[in-house]
C-alpha cells in the first residue's frame, strides 16, 4: 500500500509541475497567448477601439 501512495503523490506533483511550467511559458508570450479566442482573433487586443466596439454592441 505504501508504494501506491508514493505513485499517486508523484503523479499529482508531476502534473502540478507540468501545469506550472506550461503556465509560465504562456505568460512569457504575453496576454494574447492565454486568450481563449486567440486562434480565431483577427486583431490585436491593444489595437481595438473598445469605445467603438461597445457602441456597436449597444446599437443591436
C-alpha positions as CSV (number, residue, x, y, z in Angstrom):
1,X,0.0,0.0,0.0
2,X,2.9,2.3,0.7
3,X,4.2,2.1,-3.0
4,X,0.7,3.0,-4.3
5,X,0.7,6.2,-2.1
6,X,4.1,7.2,-3.4
7,X,3.0,6.7,-7.0
8,X,-0.2,8.7,-6.5
9,X,1.8,11.5,-4.9
10,X,4.3,11.5,-7.8
11,X,1.5,11.7,-10.3
12,X,-0.1,14.6,-8.5
13,X,3.1,16.6,-8.1
14,X,4.3,15.8,-11.6
15,X,1.1,17.1,-13.1
16,X,1.3,20.2,-10.9
17,X,4.8,20.9,-12.1
18,X,3.8,20.4,-15.7
19,X,0.9,22.8,-15.3
20,X,3.2,25.4,-13.7
21,X,5.8,25.2,-16.5
22,X,3.1,25.4,-19.2
23,X,1.5,28.4,-17.5
24,X,4.8,30.3,-17.2
25,X,5.7,29.6,-20.9
26,X,2.3,31.1,-21.9
27,X,2.7,34.0,-19.6
28,X,6.1,34.9,-21.2
29,X,4.4,35.1,-24.6
30,X,2.0,37.8,-23.5
31,X,-1.7,38.2,-22.9
32,X,-2.8,37.1,-26.4
33,X,-1.2,33.6,-25.8
34,X,-3.5,33.0,-22.9
35,X,-6.7,34.3,-24.6
36,X,-9.3,31.7,-25.4
37,X,-10.2,33.3,-28.7
38,X,-6.5,33.7,-29.8
39,X,-6.7,31.1,-32.6
40,X,-9.5,33.0,-34.3
41,X,-8.5,36.5,-33.3
42,X,-8.3,38.9,-36.3
43,X,-7.0,41.9,-34.5
44,X,-4.5,42.5,-31.7
45,X,-6.2,43.3,-28.3
46,X,-4.2,46.5,-27.9
47,X,-5.3,47.9,-31.3
48,X,-9.1,47.5,-30.6
49,X,-11.1,50.7,-30.0
50,X,-13.2,49.5,-27.2
51,X,-15.5,52.5,-27.2
52,X,-16.4,51.8,-30.8
53,X,-17.0,48.1,-30.1
54,X,-19.2,48.9,-27.1
55,X,-21.2,51.4,-29.1
56,X,-21.7,48.9,-31.9
57,X,-22.9,46.3,-29.5
58,X,-25.4,48.6,-27.9
59,X,-26.9,49.5,-31.2
60,X,-28.0,45.9,-31.8
